Amino acid sequence: MKVLSNRLIVKEWKNNRPAKNRNNTFFTDGKGLYSYRLLIGTTSSTNYKIVYDYTKQSDNFISQTTSRHVHYAKSSADFFLHPEDVKII
């Protein structure tokens, strides 16, 4: 698995390729995108990239670092959803 900067991990996720940062705190298997093992992004069956809102502005805030990871992921997302909306996908 490629070891890359956080910004480049998101680009690899967009292209369905696995990558991780050097601390293993932000990574993708190509389909899911994870911040500290929390799924913050996924890929639909039609290849849309979906990011879940775990930012400071939401009621689902986890940590500053996870919020930053979500912010990076937004740049490659097709959709941005509240985590409780997972059941509709």
Order of alpha helices (4+ residues) and beta strands (2+ residues): beta-alpha-beta-beta-beta-beta-beta-alpha-beta
